Amino acid sequence: QVHIFKMNASNIENTLSRVWVSQEKDVWDSAEVVNRTHDSVELIITNSSNDARSVQPRKNVSRITLPLSKVTIVPRNPANIEGSDDLIGLQFLDEPNIMHNLEMRYECDKIYTNTGPILIAINPWKHLGIYTKDFMTKYKEHGQLIANGGDKDKLPPHVYAVAESAYQDMLRTGKGQSILVSGESGAGKTETTKFFMRYLAFVSGGGSAAMHSSNEDIGGFELSCPTAPASDSATETKVLESNPLLEAFGNAKTLRNDNSSRFGKYIDLRFRPDGSMLGGSLQTYLLEKARVVQQAAGERNFHIFYQLLDGAASVDPDLYRSLELDSDDEGFVYVRDWCSCFSPAARDSSGESSASAPFLAEIASPMGSRSFWAN
């Protein structure tokens, strides 16, 4: 339970104490209490914590006396526990202390923070090199060690730790486990779901993945499991290669997110008693169908339209001609409005087409579609 309260004479001491002070909504300043009276408090404001509206921090140290009736003051956590990787370990759990803890970690490229069994993830908007095969192996081995009663020293919070915990609980109890990924647009839900699926495919397939380098972030990769039957490896590959299909027909560029999922999805992965992946199913709902015929200013239609226009000529010229596609896509109503919203440099959908190509070679599909997407 979170308590945010106004300080009064009974809970502010005369000696210096670290606090957060708010003079306006959603803006918190770090301060030290110098003195107090019955109806006012004297503070040294040292800095300001940015709020969700990106208010510019006040960098100058100032000494100010404020009426207690006009401000909200809460105690600040001791410096030695700030930046904790689990919010449960904080002494004070309120808005400014939580936000400051997350900000401290984010500035150190630590985008994951636990709050008990919940994992908080903040989109870094850059590659951090924390999704490599080495990282997957480390969290897999740690999960197996704990499952066998070994040392329970914690690894840093990570999406792989959540996936490993769910996987081990499934093996231990024989019951299904659920992972809920939620957040606002652009928070990273789509990418996080991919990380979950890749990790589960990795740990359930013998732990080997063919990659260019173990030090590269895992984007798309082919599973290679020498100890598993070929059919098992094919199943895991099909599960992973379904992502381009979903994103092509269900994702679009918006003002806040270049790859925004415009639908909800429920992914059901099935495993054998020995932990190997058996298969999976997916249910979609609430697809934003209106986007096909109309998009907000500065936004795009679904990716598939641009992949077809930009990729068809190079991937399958015969299909390109038979569909009477024109390289001047301003002639097509469903994508015409977008053409004036972005520069030509931003219109690289051919790369998206290449990324979408492999899935039809792995998932059963009509021969015509397969030949179009094959490289």
C-alpha positions as CSV (number, residue, x, y, z in Angstrom):
1,Q,0.0,0.0,0.0
2,V,1.4,3.4,-1.0
3,H,1.1,6.3,1.4
4,I,1.7,9.9,0.3
5,F,1.1,12.4,3.0
6,K,1.8,16.0,3.9
7,M,4.4,16.6,6.6
8,N,3.4,18.5,9.7
9,A,5.2,19.5,12.8
10,S,5.0,16.1,14.4
11,N,6.8,14.2,11.6
12,I,9.5,16.6,10.6
13,E,12.6,16.8,12.8
14,N,14.8,19.9,13.2
15,T,17.9,18.0,12.1
16,L,18.7,17.5,8.4
17,S,16.6,14.8,6.8
18,R,16.3,13.7,3.2
19,V,12.8,14.2,1.7
20,W,11.0,14.6,-1.5
21,V,8.9,17.8,-1.9
22,S,6.2,18.5,-4.5
23,Q,5.0,22.0,-5.2
24,E,3.0,21.0,-8.3
25,K,1.4,17.9,-9.6
26,D,3.8,15.1,-10.8
27,V,7.0,17.1,-10.0
28,W,9.1,16.0,-7.1
29,D,12.3,17.8,-5.9
30,S,15.0,16.2,-3.7
31,A,15.4,18.3,-0.6
32,E,16.8,18.4,2.9
33,V,14.9,19.7,5.9
34,V,16.8,22.5,7.6
35,N,14.2,23.6,10.1
36,R,10.4,23.6,10.7
37,T,7.8,25.4,12.5
38,H,4.2,24.6,13.2
39,D,3.0,25.7,9.8
40,S,6.1,25.9,7.6
41,V,9.3,24.1,6.7
42,E,12.7,25.4,5.6
43,L,14.3,23.3,2.9
44,I,17.4,23.0,0.8
45,I,16.2,21.9,-2.6
46,T,19.1,20.1,-4.3
47,N,17.7,18.8,-7.5
48,S,14.5,17.8,-9.3
49,S,13.2,14.4,-10.4
50,N,11.8,14.4,-13.9
51,D,8.2,13.4,-14.2
52,A,6.3,11.7,-17.0
53,R,5.8,15.0,-18.7
54,S,9.6,15.5,-19.0
55,V,9.7,18.6,-16.8
56,Q,13.2,20.1,-16.9
57,P,15.1,19.6,-13.7
58,R,16.1,22.5,-11.5
59,K,19.9,22.3,-11.3
60,N,20.5,25.2,-8.9
61,V,20.6,24.5,-5.2
62,S,18.1,26.8,-3.4
63,R,17.1,27.4,0.2
64,I,13.4,28.1,0.6
65,T,10.7,28.2,3.3
66,L,7.4,26.8,2.3
67,P,4.0,26.6,4.0
68,L,3.1,23.0,5.0
69,S,-0.4,23.6,3.7
70,K,0.8,24.2,0.1
71,V,3.3,21.3,-0.4
72,T,3.4,17.6,-0.2
73,I,6.5,16.1,1.5
74,V,7.5,12.5,1.8
75,P,10.6,10.9,3.3
76,R,13.4,9.8,0.9
77,N,15.0,6.4,1.1
78,P,18.5,6.1,2.6
79,A,21.2,6.5,0.0
80,N,22.6,3.0,0.6
81,I,19.4,1.3,-0.7
82,E,18.6,3.6,-3.6
83,G,19.0,1.9,-6.9
84,S,17.9,-1.5,-5.5
85,D,17.1,-4.2,-8.1
86,D,13.9,-5.1,-6.1
87,L,11.5,-2.4,-5.0
88,I,10.4,-4.6,-2.1
89,G,13.7,-3.8,-0.5
90,L,13.0,0.0,-0.3
91,Q,12.0,1.5,3.0
92,F,9.5,3.9,1.4
93,L,7.4,2.8,-1.5
94,D,5.7,5.8,-2.9
95,E,5.7,7.7,-6.3
96,P,8.9,9.8,-6.0
97,N,11.0,7.0,-4.4
98,I,9.9,4.4,-6.9
99,M,10.5,6.7,-9.9
100,H,13.9,7.8,-8.5
101,N,14.9,4.2,-8.0
102,L,13.9,3.3,-11.6
103,E,15.7,6.4,-12.9
104,M,18.9,5.6,-11.2
105,R,18.9,2.1,-12.7
106,Y,17.9,3.3,-16.1
107,E,20.8,5.8,-16.2
108,C,23.1,2.8,-15.7
109,D,21.5,0.9,-18.5
110,K,19.7,-1.4,-16.0
111,I,16.3,-1.4,-17.6
112,Y,14.9,-4.3,-15.5
113,T,13.7,-4.0,-11.9
114,N,11.8,-6.5,-9.8
115,T,8.9,-5.6,-7.5
116,G,8.4,-9.0,-5.9
117,P,7.3,-11.4,-8.6
118,I,6.6,-8.6,-11.1
119,L,9.3,-7.4,-13.5
120,I,9.3,-3.7,-14.5
121,A,10.9,-3.0,-17.9
122,I,11.8,0.4,-19.3
123,N,12.4,0.7,-23.0
124,P,16.1,1.7,-23.5
125,W,15.6,2.7,-27.2
126,K,19.0,1.2,-27.9
127,H,20.7,-2.2,-28.1
128,L,22.2,-3.2,-24.7
129,G,23.8,-6.6,-25.6
130,I,21.8,-8.4,-22.9
131,Y,19.9,-10.8,-25.1
132,T,22.7,-13.0,-26.4
133,K,23.1,-16.8,-26.3
134,D,25.5,-16.3,-23.4
135,F,22.8,-14.5,-21.3
136,M,20.3,-17.2,-22.1
137,T,22.7,-19.9,-21.1
138,K,23.5,-18.2,-17.8
139,Y,19.8,-17.8,-16.8
140,K,19.1,-21.4,-17.9
141,E,21.9,-22.8,-15.8
142,H,20.9,-20.7,-12.8
143,G,17.3,-21.9,-13.1
144,Q,18.4,-25.5,-13.2
145,L,20.7,-25.0,-10.2
146,I,17.9,-23.6,-8.1
147,A,15.5,-26.4,-9.3
148,N,18.1,-28.9,-8.0
149,G,18.4,-27.3,-4.6
150,G,21.6,-25.5,-5.3
151,D,22.8,-22.0,-4.5
152,K,20.1,-19.4,-4.8
153,D,22.3,-16.3,-5.3
154,K,20.3,-13.9,-7.4
155,L,21.1,-12.9,-11.0
156,P,20.1,-9.4,-12.1
157,P,16.4,-8.9,-13.0
158,H,15.8,-10.0,-16.6
159,V,13.0,-11.1,-18.8
160,Y,14.9,-14.4,-19.1
161,A,14.6,-14.9,-15.3
162,V,10.8,-14.6,-15.5
163,A,10.7,-17.0,-18.4
164,E,13.0,-19.5,-16.6
165,S,11.0,-19.3,-13.4
166,A,7.7,-20.1,-15.3
167,Y,9.4,-22.9,-17.2
168,Q,10.8,-24.5,-14.1
169,D,7.5,-24.2,-12.2
170,M,5.8,-25.9,-15.2
171,L,8.2,-28.8,-15.0
172,R,8.0,-29.0,-11.2
173,T,4.2,-28.8,-10.8
174,G,3.1,-30.3,-14.2
175,K,0.7,-27.3,-14.4
176,G,0.4,-24.5,-17.0
177,Q,1.9,-21.2,-16.2
178,S,0.9,-17.7,-17.4
179,I,3.0,-14.7,-18.2
180,L,1.2,-11.3,-18.7
181,V,3.0,-8.6,-20.7
182,S,1.3,-5.2,-20.4
183,G,2.2,-1.6,-20.8
184,E,1.5,1.6,-22.8
185,S,2.2,2.0,-26.5
186,G,5.9,1.9,-27.2
187,A,6.8,0.3,-23.8
188,G,8.2,-2.7,-25.5
189,K,5.5,-5.4,-25.2
190,T,6.0,-6.8,-28.7
191,E,9.8,-7.2,-28.3
192,T,9.4,-8.6,-24.8
193,T,7.0,-11.2,-26.0
194,K,9.6,-12.2,-28.6
195,F,12.3,-12.5,-25.9
196,F,10.0,-14.8,-23.9
197,M,9.3,-17.0,-27.0
198,R,13.0,-17.2,-28.0
199,Y,14.1,-18.1,-24.5
200,L,11.5,-20.8,-24.1
201,A,12.4,-22.2,-27.5
202,F,16.0,-22.2,-26.5
203,V,15.7,-23.9,-23.1
204,S,13.2,-26.5,-24.4
205,G,15.3,-27.4,-27.5
206,G,18.6,-28.6,-25.9
207,G,20.1,-25.1,-25.4
208,S,21.8,-24.7,-28.7
209,A,21.2,-21.9,-31.2
210,A,22.9,-21.2,-34.4
211,M,24.0,-17.6,-34.3
212,H,26.5,-15.4,-36.0
213,S,28.2,-14.7,-32.7
214,S,27.5,-15.5,-29.1
215,N,28.1,-11.8,-28.3
216,E,25.4,-10.5,-30.6
217,D,21.9,-9.6,-29.5
218,I,19.5,-12.3,-30.7
219,G,17.1,-11.0,-33.3
220,G,16.0,-13.8,-35.6
221,F,17.9,-17.1,-35.4
222,E,17.6,-20.7,-36.4
223,L,17.4,-23.3,-33.7
224,S,19.9,-26.1,-34.0
225,C,19.4,-28.9,-31.6
226,P,21.7,-31.9,-32.3
227,T,20.4,-33.8,-29.3
228,A,16.7,-33.3,-30.3
229,P,14.7,-34.9,-33.1
230,A,14.5,-32.9,-36.3
231,S,10.8,-32.6,-35.9
232,D,11.3,-30.9,-32.5
233,S,13.7,-28.4,-34.0
234,A,11.2,-27.7,-36.8
235,T,8.4,-27.1,-34.3
236,E,10.5,-24.5,-32.3
237,T,11.5,-22.8,-35.5
238,K,7.9,-22.6,-36.7
239,V,6.8,-21.0,-33.4
240,L,9.6,-18.4,-33.6
241,E,9.0,-17.7,-37.3
242,S,5.3,-16.9,-36.7
243,N,6.3,-13.5,-35.4
244,P,7.0,-11.8,-38.8
245,L,3.6,-13.0,-40.0
246,L,1.8,-11.5,-37.1
247,E,3.7,-8.2,-37.3
248,A,3.3,-7.9,-41.1
249,F,-0.5,-8.1,-40.9
250,G,-1.1,-6.7,-37.4
251,N,1.6,-4.1,-36.7
252,A,1.9,-0.5,-38.0
253,K,4.0,2.6,-37.6
254,T,2.3,5.2,-35.2
255,L,3.4,8.5,-33.9
256,R,4.8,6.9,-30.8
257,N,6.0,3.5,-32.0
258,D,7.5,2.3,-35.3
259,N,6.3,-1.2,-34.8
260,S,3.1,-0.9,-32.8
261,S,0.9,-4.0,-32.4
262,R,-2.6,-3.0,-33.4
263,F,-4.2,-6.1,-31.9
264,G,-4.1,-8.2,-28.7
265,K,-2.8,-11.8,-28.7
266,Y,-2.9,-14.8,-26.5
267,I,0.0,-17.2,-27.1
268,D,-0.3,-20.8,-25.9
269,L,2.9,-22.9,-26.0
270,R,2.7,-26.6,-25.3
271,F,5.5,-28.7,-23.8
272,R,6.1,-32.5,-23.4
273,P,6.7,-33.9,-19.9
274,D,10.4,-33.8,-20.5
275,G,10.3,-30.1,-21.2
276,S,10.7,-30.2,-25.0
277,M,8.4,-28.0,-27.0
278,L,5.4,-29.7,-28.6
279,G,3.8,-26.8,-30.4
280,G,1.8,-23.7,-29.9
281,S,-1.3,-21.8,-30.8
282,L,-2.3,-18.2,-31.0
283,Q,-5.5,-16.3,-30.6
284,T,-5.8,-12.7,-31.8
285,Y,-8.5,-10.2,-30.9
286,L,-9.4,-6.5,-31.2
287,L,-7.6,-6.0,-34.5
288,E,-7.7,-2.3,-35.5
289,K,-9.4,-3.0,-38.8
290,A,-10.3,0.6,-39.4
291,R,-6.6,1.3,-40.0
292,V,-6.8,-0.4,-43.4
293,V,-8.9,2.4,-44.8
294,Q,-7.9,5.4,-42.7
295,Q,-4.9,6.3,-40.6
296,A,-4.2,9.3,-38.3
297,A,-2.0,12.0,-39.6
298,G,1.7,10.9,-39.6
299,E,0.8,7.2,-39.1
300,R,1.1,4.2,-41.5
301,N,-1.1,1.4,-42.6
302,F,-0.2,-2.2,-41.7
303,H,3.3,-3.2,-42.6
304,I,2.2,-5.8,-45.2
305,F,1.2,-3.1,-47.7
306,Y,4.6,-1.5,-47.8
307,Q,6.4,-4.8,-47.7
308,L,4.5,-5.8,-50.8
309,L,5.1,-2.6,-52.6
310,D,8.8,-2.3,-51.7
311,G,9.7,-6.0,-51.7
312,A,7.7,-7.6,-54.5
313,A,9.7,-6.2,-57.4
314,S,13.0,-7.7,-56.1
315,V,11.6,-10.9,-54.5
316,D,9.1,-12.0,-57.3
317,P,9.0,-9.8,-60.4
318,D,6.4,-12.0,-62.1
319,L,4.0,-11.5,-59.2
320,Y,4.8,-7.8,-59.1
321,R,3.8,-7.5,-62.7
322,S,0.7,-9.7,-62.5
323,L,-0.7,-7.7,-59.6
324,E,0.0,-4.5,-61.6
325,L,1.9,-2.9,-58.8
326,D,3.4,0.5,-59.4
327,S,6.7,1.7,-57.9
328,D,4.9,5.0,-57.4
329,D,2.9,4.0,-54.4
330,E,1.2,7.5,-54.3
331,G,-1.3,5.9,-56.7
332,F,-2.6,3.5,-54.0
333,V,-5.2,5.1,-51.7
334,Y,-4.5,2.9,-48.7
335,V,-0.8,4.1,-48.5
336,R,-1.0,7.4,-50.3
337,D,-1.5,9.6,-47.3
338,W,1.6,8.1,-45.6
339,C,3.9,9.0,-48.5
340,S,4.1,12.7,-47.5
341,C,4.6,12.0,-43.8
342,F,8.0,10.5,-43.9
343,S,11.2,11.0,-45.9
344,P,12.4,8.4,-48.4
345,A,15.1,7.4,-46.0
346,A,12.4,6.4,-43.5
347,R,10.6,4.2,-46.0
348,D,12.9,1.1,-45.9
349,S,10.3,-1.6,-46.0
350,S,12.3,-3.9,-48.2
351,G,14.3,-4.9,-45.1
352,E,11.0,-5.7,-43.4
353,S,10.1,-7.9,-46.4
354,S,13.3,-9.8,-46.1
355,A,12.7,-10.3,-42.4
356,S,9.2,-11.6,-43.1
357,A,10.4,-14.0,-45.8
358,P,11.5,-17.1,-43.8
359,F,8.2,-17.8,-42.0
360,L,6.3,-19.1,-45.0
361,A,9.1,-21.6,-45.7
362,E,8.6,-23.0,-42.2
363,I,4.8,-22.7,-41.8
364,A,2.4,-24.6,-44.0
365,S,1.1,-22.2,-46.6
366,P,-0.1,-22.1,-50.2
367,M,2.7,-22.6,-52.8
368,G,2.0,-19.3,-54.4
369,S,2.6,-17.4,-51.2
370,R,5.7,-19.4,-50.4
371,S,7.3,-18.7,-53.8
372,F,6.7,-15.0,-53.4
373,W,8.4,-14.8,-50.0
374,A,11.3,-17.2,-50.8
375,N,14.7,-15.6,-51.3
